[in-house]
Amino acid sequence: MNIKLNKARLEALHVIVGAALHTFPPISMSDKLLYEIVDKINDRMRDKIRKATYNNQVGWGLKLNSVEAKAYYVWFNAISDRVQLAEHYRYESIIARDIVNLIDKEYG
C-alpha cells in the first residue's frame, strides 16, 4: 500500500505517531508487537523528512506492507480509544484518521 502525502501531512503524521508512542508505552505482549511495528514506521517517516530537507521534492509517499498497515490500523484505533488525541493535535489527528480509513478501505 502506497499512501501519497505532501511534506506537511507527512510531518503531521510523524508528530502524532511519535507523541502517541511516547505517551502510551506498551503494556501487554501484543501491544509491544504493535508498538515495535509502528515505531519502525515512524522511524521511516522521520528518515524521509530528514532526507527531504536536502532534496527539493514535492510529494512524499509512505509505503506500508499489509502487516504494517494492519498493525498501524489496530494500534491507532487502540490509542484513540484511550484518549482523545484530537484535543491537542487536531490537524494531525485528521491526517492519522485519514490513513486509518485508507487502510480500512484497502484491507477491511
Biopython code that builds the backbone (N, CA, C, O; Angstrom):
import numpy as np
from Bio.PDB.StructureBuilder import StructureBuilder

atoms = [
    (1, "MET", "N", (0.851, -1.164, 0.000)),
    (1, "MET", "CA", (0.000, 0.000, 0.000)),
    (1, "MET", "C", (0.898, 1.229, 0.000)),
    (1, "MET", "O", (1.786, 1.359, 0.843)),
    (2, "ASN", "N", (0.668, 2.112, -0.931)),
    (2, "ASN", "CA", (1.443, 3.342, -1.030)),
    (2, "ASN", "C", (0.511, 4.517, -0.772)),
    (2, "ASN", "O", (-0.432, 4.746, -1.529)),
    (3, "ILE", "N", (0.773, 5.255, 0.291)),
    (3, "ILE", "CA", (-0.054, 6.386, 0.677)),
    (3, "ILE", "C", (0.664, 7.656, 0.244)),
    (3, "ILE", "O", (1.798, 7.907, 0.653)),
    (4, "LYS", "N", (0.005, 8.450, -0.581)),
    (4, "LYS", "CA", (0.614, 9.679, -1.085)),
    (4, "LYS", "C", (0.332, 10.819, -0.113)),
    (4, "LYS", "O", (-0.817, 11.082, 0.244)),
    (5, "LEU", "N", (1.388, 11.481, 0.301)),
    (5, "LEU", "CA", (1.293, 12.596, 1.238)),
    (5, "LEU", "C", (2.181, 13.733, 0.762)),
    (5, "LEU", "O", (3.149, 13.511, 0.034)),
    (6, "ASN", "N", (1.853, 14.946, 1.172)),
    (6, "ASN", "CA", (2.792, 16.031, 0.956)),
    (6, "ASN", "C", (3.643, 16.179, 2.216)),
    (6, "ASN", "O", (3.427, 15.475, 3.202)),
    (7, "LYS", "N", (4.598, 17.084, 2.181)),
    (7, "LYS", "CA", (5.538, 17.200, 3.305)),
    (7, "LYS", "C", (4.827, 17.569, 4.604)),
    (7, "LYS", "O", (5.132, 17.002, 5.653)),
    (8, "ALA", "N", (3.898, 18.496, 4.552)),
    (8, "ALA", "CA", (3.197, 18.928, 5.765)),
    (8, "ALA", "C", (2.390, 17.792, 6.380)),
    (8, "ALA", "O", (2.363, 17.637, 7.601)),
    (9, "ARG", "N", (1.736, 17.003, 5.543)),
    (9, "ARG", "CA", (0.931, 15.887, 6.058)),
    (9, "ARG", "C", (1.816, 14.779, 6.633)),
    (9, "ARG", "O", (1.477, 14.171, 7.649)),
    (10, "LEU", "N", (2.955, 14.519, 5.977)),
    (10, "LEU", "CA", (3.883, 13.517, 6.495)),
    (10, "LEU", "C", (4.459, 13.960, 7.842)),
    (10, "LEU", "O", (4.573, 13.156, 8.768)),
    (11, "GLU", "N", (4.816, 15.224, 7.945)),
    (11, "GLU", "CA", (5.333, 15.746, 9.211)),
    (11, "GLU", "C", (4.277, 15.686, 10.310)),
    (11, "GLU", "O", (4.590, 15.340, 11.449)),
    (12, "ALA", "N", (3.034, 16.020, 9.981)),
    (12, "ALA", "CA", (1.953, 15.969, 10.965)),
    (12, "ALA", "C", (1.698, 14.542, 11.432)),
    (12, "ALA", "O", (1.481, 14.304, 12.620)),
    (13, "LEU", "N", (1.723, 13.602, 10.508)),
    (13, "LEU", "CA", (1.539, 12.194, 10.867)),
    (13, "LEU", "C", (2.676, 11.732, 11.762)),
    (13, "LEU", "O", (2.452, 11.017, 12.738)),
    (14, "HIS", "N", (3.899, 12.138, 11.431)),
    (14, "HIS", "CA", (5.060, 11.779, 12.245)),
    (14, "HIS", "C", (4.929, 12.343, 13.665)),
    (14, "HIS", "O", (5.280, 11.671, 14.634)),
    (15, "VAL", "N", (4.429, 13.564, 13.786)),
    (15, "VAL", "CA", (4.270, 14.203, 15.098)),
    (15, "VAL", "C", (3.283, 13.441, 15.964)),
    (15, "VAL", "O", (3.572, 13.151, 17.125)),
    (16, "ILE", "N", (2.116, 13.111, 15.411)),
    (16, "ILE", "CA", (1.103, 12.458, 16.246)),
    (16, "ILE", "C", (1.489, 11.020, 16.579)),
    (16, "ILE", "O", (1.232, 10.555, 17.689)),
    (17, "VAL", "N", (2.097, 10.317, 15.636)),
    (17, "VAL", "CA", (2.523, 8.942, 15.927)),
    (17, "VAL", "C", (3.618, 8.957, 16.985)),
    (17, "VAL", "O", (3.600, 8.145, 17.911)),
    (18, "GLY", "N", (4.566, 9.871, 16.853)),
    (18, "GLY", "CA", (5.631, 9.979, 17.850)),
    (18, "GLY", "C", (5.093, 10.328, 19.226)),
    (18, "GLY", "O", (5.517, 9.745, 20.224)),
    (19, "ALA", "N", (4.162, 11.276, 19.291)),
    (19, "ALA", "CA", (3.564, 11.667, 20.570)),
    (19, "ALA", "C", (2.808, 10.502, 21.198)),
    (19, "ALA", "O", (2.905, 10.273, 22.403)),
    (20, "ALA", "N", (2.061, 9.773, 20.390)),
    (20, "ALA", "CA", (1.296, 8.640, 20.912)),
    (20, "ALA", "C", (2.219, 7.507, 21.361)),
    (20, "ALA", "O", (1.943, 6.848, 22.363)),
    (21, "LEU", "N", (3.307, 7.276, 20.635)),
    (21, "LEU", "CA", (4.251, 6.229, 21.037)),
    (21, "LEU", "C", (4.887, 6.550, 22.379)),
    (21, "LEU", "O", (5.091, 5.657, 23.201)),
    (22, "HIS", "N", (5.200, 7.821, 22.605)),
    (22, "HIS", "CA", (5.830, 8.204, 23.870)),
    (22, "HIS", "C", (4.835, 8.314, 25.014)),
    (22, "HIS", "O", (5.193, 8.079, 26.168)),
    (23, "THR", "N", (3.605, 8.664, 24.713)),
    (23, "THR", "CA", (2.591, 8.826, 25.750)),
    (23, "THR", "C", (2.044, 7.492, 26.238)),
    (23, "THR", "O", (1.739, 7.338, 27.421)),
    (24, "PHE", "N", (1.920, 6.529, 25.334)),
    (24, "PHE", "CA", (1.313, 5.245, 25.675)),
    (24, "PHE", "C", (2.280, 4.094, 25.432)),
    (24, "PHE", "O", (2.234, 3.457, 24.380)),
    (25, "PRO", "N", (3.148, 3.826, 26.388)),
    (25, "PRO", "CA", (4.058, 2.688, 26.218)),
    (25, "PRO", "C", (3.261, 1.379, 26.231)),
    (25, "PRO", "O", (2.171, 1.322, 26.801)),
    (26, "PRO", "N", (3.795, 0.340, 25.611)),
    (26, "PRO", "CA", (3.064, -0.922, 25.536)),
    (26, "PRO", "C", (2.933, -1.585, 26.912)),
    (26, "PRO", "O", (3.820, -1.491, 27.761)),
    (27, "ILE", "N", (1.799, -2.254, 27.097)),
    (27, "ILE", "CA", (1.536, -2.915, 28.371)),
    (27, "ILE", "C", (1.658, -4.429, 28.215)),
    (27, "ILE", "O", (2.391, -5.076, 28.963)),
    (28, "SER", "N", (0.957, -4.977, 27.268)),
    (28, "SER", "CA", (0.968, -6.430, 27.069)),
    (28, "SER", "C", (1.915, -6.801, 25.933)),
    (28, "SER", "O", (2.452, -5.929, 25.250)),
    (29, "MET", "N", (2.110, -8.082, 25.739)),
    (29, "MET", "CA", (2.993, -8.556, 24.676)),
    (29, "MET", "C", (2.458, -8.172, 23.295)),
    (29, "MET", "O", (3.233, -7.817, 22.407)),
    (30, "SER", "N", (1.143, -8.242, 23.112)),
    (30, "SER", "CA", (0.577, -7.854, 21.813)),
    (30, "SER", "C", (0.758, -6.361, 21.570)),
    (30, "SER", "O", (1.004, -5.942, 20.439)),
    (31, "ASP", "N", (0.637, -5.551, 22.633)),
    (31, "ASP", "CA", (0.891, -4.120, 22.497)),
    (31, "ASP", "C", (2.342, -3.854, 22.120)),
    (31, "ASP", "O", (2.629, -2.945, 21.340)),
    (32, "LYS", "N", (3.256, -4.647, 22.672)),
    (32, "LYS", "CA", (4.674, -4.473, 22.368)),
    (32, "LYS", "C", (4.961, -4.762, 20.897)),
    (32, "LYS", "O", (5.767, -4.076, 20.268)),
    (33, "LEU", "N", (4.302, -5.770, 20.360)),
    (33, "LEU", "CA", (4.486, -6.093, 18.945)),
    (33, "LEU", "C", (3.984, -4.956, 18.061)),
    (33, "LEU", "O", (4.679, -4.532, 17.138)),
    (34, "LEU", "N", (2.788, -4.466, 18.340)),
    (34, "LEU", "CA", (2.245, -3.347, 17.575)),
    (34, "LEU", "C", (3.131, -2.117, 17.725)),
    (34, "LEU", "O", (3.383, -1.408, 16.750)),
    (35, "TYR", "N", (3.601, -1.862, 18.936)),
    (35, "TYR", "CA", (4.469, -0.725, 19.207)),
    (35, "TYR", "C", (5.739, -0.790, 18.361)),
    (35, "TYR", "O", (6.150, 0.207, 17.768)),
    (36, "GLU", "N", (6.349, -1.962, 18.310)),
    (36, "GLU", "CA", (7.590, -2.122, 17.528)),
    (36, "GLU", "C", (7.356, -1.849, 16.040)),
    (36, "GLU", "O", (8.157, -1.173, 15.394)),
    (37, "ILE", "N", (6.269, -2.370, 15.510)),
    (37, "ILE", "CA", (5.975, -2.181, 14.090)),
    (37, "ILE", "C", (5.708, -0.710, 13.794)),
    (37, "ILE", "O", (6.243, -0.163, 12.830)),
    (38, "VAL", "N", (4.895, -0.076, 14.607)),
    (38, "VAL", "CA", (4.557, 1.335, 14.385)),
    (38, "VAL", "C", (5.784, 2.221, 14.626)),
    (38, "VAL", "O", (5.955, 3.235, 13.950)),
    (39, "ASP", "N", (6.625, 1.850, 15.574)),
    (39, "ASP", "CA", (7.851, 2.604, 15.815)),
    (39, "ASP", "C", (8.765, 2.562, 14.591)),
    (39, "ASP", "O", (9.396, 3.565, 14.256)),
    (40, "LYS", "N", (8.840, 1.425, 13.932)),
    (40, "LYS", "CA", (9.639, 1.332, 12.700)),
    (40, "LYS", "C", (9.046, 2.188, 11.586)),
    (40, "LYS", "O", (9.782, 2.815, 10.825)),
    (41, "ILE", "N", (7.723, 2.218, 11.489)),
    (41, "ILE", "CA", (7.066, 3.081, 10.506)),
    (41, "ILE", "C", (7.407, 4.541, 10.809)),
    (41, "ILE", "O", (7.711, 5.318, 9.905)),
    (42, "ASN", "N", (7.352, 4.898, 12.084)),
    (42, "ASN", "CA", (7.662, 6.266, 12.493)),
    (42, "ASN", "C", (9.119, 6.624, 12.184)),
    (42, "ASN", "O", (9.409, 7.749, 11.779)),
    (43, "ASP", "N", (10.027, 5.674, 12.374)),
    (43, "ASP", "CA", (11.441, 5.899, 12.028)),
    (43, "ASP", "C", (11.600, 6.147, 10.528)),
    (43, "ASP", "O", (12.375, 7.013, 10.122)),
    (44, "ARG", "N", (10.879, 5.399, 9.713)),
    (44, "ARG", "CA", (10.937, 5.614, 8.260)),
    (44, "ARG", "C", (10.399, 6.989, 7.885)),
    (44, "ARG", "O", (10.942, 7.654, 7.003)),
    (45, "MET", "N", (9.328, 7.416, 8.557)),
    (45, "MET", "CA", (8.791, 8.752, 8.290)),
    (45, "MET", "C", (9.822, 9.814, 8.657)),
    (45, "MET", "O", (10.031, 10.763, 7.901)),
    (46, "ARG", "N", (10.468, 9.661, 9.812)),
    (46, "ARG", "CA", (11.488, 10.616, 10.240)),
    (46, "ARG", "C", (12.635, 10.685, 9.239)),
    (46, "ARG", "O", (13.117, 11.768, 8.907)),
    (47, "ASP", "N", (13.066, 9.524, 8.763)),
    (47, "ASP", "CA", (14.147, 9.490, 7.781)),
    (47, "ASP", "C", (13.750, 10.179, 6.477)),
    (47, "ASP", "O", (14.558, 10.885, 5.873)),
    (48, "LYS", "N", (12.503, 9.973, 6.044)),
    (48, "LYS", "CA", (12.019, 10.631, 4.827)),
    (48, "LYS", "C", (11.996, 12.149, 4.998)),
    (48, "LYS", "O", (12.359, 12.889, 4.084)),
    (49, "ILE", "N", (11.572, 12.599, 6.161)),
    (49, "ILE", "CA", (11.502, 14.039, 6.423)),
    (49, "ILE", "C", (12.911, 14.638, 6.438)),
    (49, "ILE", "O", (13.141, 15.706, 5.870)),
    (50, "ARG", "N", (13.842, 13.955, 7.081)),
    (50, "ARG", "CA", (15.227, 14.440, 7.109)),
    (50, "ARG", "C", (15.841, 14.466, 5.718)),
    (50, "ARG", "O", (16.527, 15.417, 5.344)),
    (51, "LYS", "N", (15.584, 13.413, 4.961)),
    (51, "LYS", "CA", (16.116, 13.350, 3.603)),
    (51, "LYS", "C", (15.505, 14.449, 2.735)),
    (51, "LYS", "O", (16.183, 15.023, 1.883)),
    (52, "ALA", "N", (14.220, 14.741, 2.955)),
    (52, "ALA", "CA", (13.529, 15.762, 2.164)),
    (52, "ALA", "C", (14.080, 17.152, 2.434)),
    (52, "ALA", "O", (13.938, 18.044, 1.597)),
    (53, "THR", "N", (14.703, 17.352, 3.582)),
    (53, "THR", "CA", (15.286, 18.644, 3.892)),
    (53, "THR", "C", (16.375, 19.003, 2.889)),
    (53, "THR", "O", (16.567, 20.171, 2.550)),
    (54, "TYR", "N", (17.080, 17.985, 2.423)),
    (54, "TYR", "CA", (18.183, 18.219, 1.489)),
    (54, "TYR", "C", (17.780, 18.073, 0.029)),
    (54, "TYR", "O", (18.505, 18.519, -0.860)),
    (55, "ASN", "N", (16.655, 17.467, -0.224)),
    (55, "ASN", "CA", (16.153, 17.308, -1.593)),
    (55, "ASN", "C", (14.976, 18.238, -1.795)),
    (55, "ASN", "O", (14.267, 18.562, -0.842)),
    (56, "ASN", "N", (14.766, 18.661, -2.993)),
    (56, "ASN", "CA", (13.655, 19.551, -3.305)),
    (56, "ASN", "C", (12.541, 18.731, -3.942)),
    (56, "ASN", "O", (12.363, 18.748, -5.160)),
    (57, "GLN", "N", (11.790, 18.009, -3.106)),
    (57, "GLN", "CA", (10.720, 17.153, -3.599)),
    (57, "GLN", "C", (9.369, 17.818, -3.357)),
    (57, "GLN", "O", (9.229, 18.675, -2.485)),
    (58, "VAL", "N", (8.388, 17.410, -4.140)),
    (58, "VAL", "CA", (7.041, 17.944, -3.995)),
    (58, "VAL", "C", (6.166, 16.997, -3.185)),
    (58, "VAL", "O", (5.390, 17.457, -2.347)),
    (59, "GLY", "N", (6.264, 15.703, -3.406)),
    (59, "GLY", "CA", (5.414, 14.752, -2.711)),
    (59, "GLY", "C", (6.203, 13.631, -2.085)),
    (59, "GLY", "O", (7.271, 13.258, -2.570)),
    (60, "TRP", "N", (5.686, 13.109, -1.033)),
    (60, "TRP", "CA", (6.314, 12.001, -0.334)),
    (60, "TRP", "C", (5.264, 10.933, -0.128)),
    (60, "TRP", "O", (4.129, 11.215, 0.256)),
    (61, "GLY", "N", (5.656, 9.726, -0.386)),
    (61, "GLY", "CA", (4.752, 8.615, -0.168)),
    (61, "GLY", "C", (5.169, 7.819, 1.049)),
    (61, "GLY", "O", (6.331, 7.843, 1.454)),
    (62, "LEU", "N", (4.238, 7.133, 1.615)),
    (62, "LEU", "CA", (4.504, 6.247, 2.743)),
    (62, "LEU", "C", (4.111, 4.850, 2.307)),
    (62, "LEU", "O", (2.930, 4.559, 2.115)),
    (63, "LYS", "N", (5.106, 3.985, 2.150)),
    (63, "LYS", "CA", (4.832, 2.608, 1.747)),
    (63, "LYS", "C", (4.658, 1.744, 2.981)),
    (63, "LYS", "O", (5.496, 1.735, 3.883)),
    (64, "LEU", "N", (3.550, 1.021, 3.000)),
    (64, "LEU", "CA", (3.263, 0.090, 4.087)),
    (64, "LEU", "C", (2.921, -1.258, 3.482)),
    (64, "LEU", "O", (2.080, -1.351, 2.588)),
    (65, "ASN", "N", (3.574, -2.301, 3.971)),
    (65, "ASN", "CA", (3.141, -3.620, 3.544)),
    (65, "ASN", "C", (1.874, -3.967, 4.324)),
    (65, "ASN", "O", (1.469, -3.206, 5.203)),
    (66, "SER", "N", (1.254, -5.081, 4.024)),
    (66, "SER", "CA", (-0.043, -5.403, 4.629)),
    (66, "SER", "C", (0.057, -5.563, 6.147)),
    (66, "SER", "O", (-0.852, -5.157, 6.871)),
    (67, "VAL", "N", (1.144, -6.147, 6.633)),
    (67, "VAL", "CA", (1.305, -6.333, 8.082)),
    (67, "VAL", "C", (1.460, -4.978, 8.768)),
    (67, "VAL", "O", (0.847, -4.733, 9.808)),
    (68, "GLU", "N", (2.277, -4.096, 8.189)),
    (68, "GLU", "CA", (2.469, -2.767, 8.768)),
    (68, "GLU", "C", (1.172, -1.963, 8.757)),
    (68, "GLU", "O", (0.838, -1.297, 9.738)),
    (69, "ALA", "N", (0.454, -2.027, 7.660)),
    (69, "ALA", "CA", (-0.804, -1.281, 7.552)),
    (69, "ALA", "C", (-1.817, -1.768, 8.585)),
    (69, "ALA", "O", (-2.469, -0.960, 9.246)),
    (70, "LYS", "N", (-1.948, -3.069, 8.724)),
    (70, "LYS", "CA", (-2.897, -3.620, 9.693)),
    (70, "LYS", "C", (-2.463, -3.320, 11.122)),
    (70, "LYS", "O", (-3.303, -3.032, 11.973)),
    (71, "ALA", "N", (-1.163, -3.383, 11.395)),
    (71, "ALA", "CA", (-0.656, -3.067, 12.728)),
    (71, "ALA", "C", (-0.924, -1.601, 13.068)),
    (71, "ALA", "O", (-1.353, -1.285, 14.178)),
    (72, "TYR", "N", (-0.669, -0.705, 12.107)),
    (72, "TYR", "CA", (-0.936, 0.710, 12.327)),
    (72, "TYR", "C", (-2.417, 0.934, 12.602)),
    (72, "TYR", "O", (-2.782, 1.694, 13.499)),
    (73, "TYR", "N", (-3.263, 0.268, 11.829)),
    (73, "TYR", "CA", (-4.712, 0.387, 11.984)),
    (73, "TYR", "C", (-5.147, -0.015, 13.398)),
    (73, "TYR", "O", (-5.861, 0.729, 14.070)),
    (74, "VAL", "N", (-4.718, -1.181, 13.834)),
    (74, "VAL", "CA", (-5.105, -1.687, 15.152)),
    (74, "VAL", "C", (-4.524, -0.803, 16.252)),
    (74, "VAL", "O", (-5.220, -0.450, 17.204)),
    (75, "TRP", "N", (-3.239, -0.445, 16.118)),
    (75, "TRP", "CA", (-2.569, 0.371, 17.123)),
    (75, "TRP", "C", (-3.242, 1.732, 17.254)),
    (75, "TRP", "O", (-3.535, 2.168, 18.368)),
    (76, "PHE", "N", (-3.492, 2.411, 16.133)),
    (76, "PHE", "CA", (-4.082, 3.747, 16.208)),
    (76, "PHE", "C", (-5.488, 3.709, 16.784)),
    (76, "PHE", "O", (-5.853, 4.582, 17.571)),
    (77, "ASN", "N", (-6.277, 2.720, 16.411)),
    (77, "ASN", "CA", (-7.622, 2.608, 16.978)),
    (77, "ASN", "C", (-7.569, 2.365, 18.478)),
    (77, "ASN", "O", (-8.394, 2.904, 19.217)),
    (78, "ALA", "N", (-6.617, 1.564, 18.943)),
    (78, "ALA", "CA", (-6.474, 1.314, 20.379)),
    (78, "ALA", "C", (-6.044, 2.587, 21.110)),
    (78, "ALA", "O", (-6.536, 2.880, 22.200)),
    (79, "ILE", "N", (-5.136, 3.330, 20.513)),
    (79, "ILE", "CA", (-4.666, 4.570, 21.131)),
    (79, "ILE", "C", (-5.774, 5.614, 21.156)),
    (79, "ILE", "O", (-5.955, 6.293, 22.167)),
    (80, "SER", "N", (-6.507, 5.753, 20.079)),
    (80, "SER", "CA", (-7.550, 6.782, 20.028)),
    (80, "SER", "C", (-8.696, 6.447, 20.978)),
    (80, "SER", "O", (-9.432, 7.343, 21.392)),
    (81, "ASP", "N", (-8.859, 5.174, 21.329)),
    (81, "ASP", "CA", (-9.878, 4.806, 22.314)),
    (81, "ASP", "C", (-9.452, 5.205, 23.724)),
    (81, "ASP", "O", (-10.300, 5.506, 24.564)),
    (82, "ARG", "N", (-8.148, 5.209, 23.988)),
    (82, "ARG", "CA", (-7.653, 5.529, 25.336)),
    (82, "ARG", "C", (-7.783, 7.006, 25.675)),
    (82, "ARG", "O", (-8.126, 7.365, 26.802)),
    (83, "VAL", "N", (-7.516, 7.835, 24.720)),
    (83, "VAL", "CA", (-7.544, 9.272, 24.982)),
    (83, "VAL", "C", (-7.914, 10.007, 23.704)),
    (83, "VAL", "O", (-7.690, 9.515, 22.598)),
    (84, "GLN", "N", (-8.464, 11.150, 23.870)),
    (84, "GLN", "CA", (-8.810, 11.970, 22.716)),
    (84, "GLN", "C", (-7.585, 12.774, 22.302)),
    (84, "GLN", "O", (-7.341, 13.862, 22.825)),
    (85, "LEU", "N", (-6.810, 12.231, 21.353)),
    (85, "LEU", "CA", (-5.639, 12.947, 20.864)),
    (85, "LEU", "C", (-6.037, 14.191, 20.076)),
    (85, "LEU", "O", (-5.231, 15.104, 19.896)),
    (86, "ALA", "N", (-7.274, 14.220, 19.609)),
    (86, "ALA", "CA", (-7.725, 15.339, 18.782)),
    (86, "ALA", "C", (-7.739, 16.652, 19.554)),
    (86, "ALA", "O", (-7.699, 17.723, 18.948)),
    (87, "GLU", "N", (-7.797, 16.588, 20.894)),
    (87, "GLU", "CA", (-7.820, 17.813, 21.684)),
    (87, "GLU", "C", (-6.550, 18.635, 21.470)),
    (87, "GLU", "O", (-6.610, 19.858, 21.343)),
    (88, "HIS", "N", (-5.422, 17.972, 21.430)),
    (88, "HIS", "CA", (-4.142, 18.663, 21.323)),
    (88, "HIS", "C", (-3.590, 18.674, 19.905)),
    (88, "HIS", "O", (-2.828, 19.569, 19.537)),
    (89, "TYR", "N", (-3.967, 17.696, 19.120)),
    (89, "TYR", "CA", (-3.426, 17.527, 17.771)),
    (89, "TYR", "C", (-4.564, 17.406, 16.762)),
    (89, "TYR", "O", (-4.772, 16.333, 16.197)),
    (90, "ARG", "N", (-5.290, 18.474, 16.533)),
    (90, "ARG", "CA", (-6.445, 18.395, 15.628)),
    (90, "ARG", "C", (-6.053, 18.030, 14.204)),
    (90, "ARG", "O", (-6.546, 17.047, 13.651)),
    (91, "TYR", "N", (-5.174, 18.815, 13.617)),
    (91, "TYR", "CA", (-4.763, 18.582, 12.232)),
    (91, "TYR", "C", (-4.110, 17.213, 12.091)),
    (91, "TYR", "O", (-4.398, 16.470, 11.153)),
    (92, "GLU", "N", (-3.237, 16.893, 13.023)),
    (92, "GLU", "CA", (-2.527, 15.623, 12.978)),
    (92, "GLU", "C", (-3.490, 14.443, 13.119)),
    (92, "GLU", "O", (-3.322, 13.414, 12.464)),
    (93, "SER", "N", (-4.493, 14.602, 13.973)),
    (93, "SER", "CA", (-5.480, 13.529, 14.165)),
    (93, "SER", "C", (-6.298, 13.294, 12.907)),
    (93, "SER", "O", (-6.638, 12.154, 12.592)),
    (94, "ILE", "N", (-6.613, 14.348, 12.197)),
    (94, "ILE", "CA", (-7.370, 14.213, 10.953)),
    (94, "ILE", "C", (-6.564, 13.412, 9.937)),
    (94, "ILE", "O", (-7.101, 12.531, 9.265)),
    (95, "ILE", "N", (-5.279, 13.719, 9.828)),
    (95, "ILE", "CA", (-4.421, 13.004, 8.880)),
    (95, "ILE", "C", (-4.281, 11.541, 9.290)),
    (95, "ILE", "O", (-4.393, 10.646, 8.452)),
    (96, "ALA", "N", (-4.037, 11.296, 10.576)),
    (96, "ALA", "CA", (-3.894, 9.917, 11.054)),
    (96, "ALA", "C", (-5.185, 9.129, 10.823)),
    (96, "ALA", "O", (-5.134, 7.959, 10.445)),
    (97, "ARG", "N", (-6.327, 9.751, 11.045)),
    (97, "ARG", "CA", (-7.611, 9.089, 10.828)),
    (97, "ARG", "C", (-7.825, 8.833, 9.337)),
    (97, "ARG", "O", (-8.388, 7.802, 8.968)),
    (98, "ASP", "N", (-7.387, 9.752, 8.472)),
    (98, "ASP", "CA", (-7.468, 9.532, 7.022)),
    (98, "ASP", "C", (-6.674, 8.292, 6.614)),
    (98, "ASP", "O", (-7.138, 7.498, 5.795)),
    (99, "ILE", "N", (-5.489, 8.125, 7.176)),
    (99, "ILE", "CA", (-4.658, 6.956, 6.880)),
    (99, "ILE", "C", (-5.362, 5.686, 7.350)),
    (99, "ILE", "O", (-5.368, 4.678, 6.642)),
    (100, "VAL", "N", (-5.950, 5.734, 8.536)),
    (100, "VAL", "CA", (-6.691, 4.578, 9.058)),
    (100, "VAL", "C", (-7.852, 4.235, 8.125)),
    (100, "VAL", "O", (-8.107, 3.060, 7.859)),
    (101, "ASN", "N", (-8.550, 5.245, 7.630)),
    (101, "ASN", "CA", (-9.663, 4.999, 6.708)),
    (101, "ASN", "C", (-9.183, 4.402, 5.387)),
    (101, "ASN", "O", (-9.845, 3.523, 4.833)),
    (102, "LEU", "N", (-8.046, 4.864, 4.878)),
    (102, "LEU", "CA", (-7.477, 4.273, 3.656)),
    (102, "LEU", "C", (-7.115, 2.803, 3.871)),
    (102, "LEU", "O", (-7.355, 1.963, 3.004)),
    (103, "ILE", "N", (-6.544, 2.509, 5.019)),
    (103, "ILE", "CA", (-6.182, 1.118, 5.331)),
    (103, "ILE", "C", (-7.435, 0.266, 5.430)),
    (103, "ILE", "O", (-7.463, -0.865, 4.945)),
    (104, "ASP", "N", (-8.466, 0.806, 6.057)),
    (104, "ASP", "CA", (-9.733, 0.074, 6.189)),
    (104, "ASP", "C", (-10.335, -0.220, 4.827)),
    (104, "ASP", "O", (-10.864, -1.311, 4.611)),
    (105, "LYS", "N", (-10.266, 0.735, 3.900)),
    (105, "LYS", "CA", (-10.795, 0.511, 2.545)),
    (105, "LYS", "C", (-9.990, -0.560, 1.817)),
    (105, "LYS", "O", (-10.548, -1.386, 1.095)),
    (106, "GLU", "N", (-8.663, -0.538, 2.014)),
    (106, "GLU", "CA", (-7.792, -1.478, 1.318)),
    (106, "GLU", "C", (-7.897, -2.901, 1.857)),
    (106, "GLU", "O", (-7.959, -3.859, 1.086)),
    (107, "TYR", "N", (-7.919, -3.035, 3.175)),
    (107, "TYR", "CA", (-7.849, -4.367, 3.784)),
    (107, "TYR", "C", (-9.100, -4.774, 4.536)),
    (107, "TYR", "O", (-9.230, -5.927, 4.947)),
    (108, "GLY", "N", (-10.031, -3.830, 4.721)),
    (108, "GLY", "CA", (-11.214, -4.121, 5.542)),
    (108, "GLY", "C", (-12.276, -4.900, 4.888)),
    (108, "GLY", "O", (-13.301, -5.186, 5.507)),
]
sb = StructureBuilder()
sb.init_structure("model")
sb.init_model(0)
sb.init_chain("A")
sb.init_seg("    ")
for serial, (resi, resn, name, xyz) in enumerate(atoms, 1):
    if name == "N":
        sb.init_residue(resn, " ", resi, " ")
    sb.init_atom(name, np.array(xyz, "f"), 0.0, 1.0, " ", f" {name:<3s}", serial, name[0])
structure = sb.get_structure()
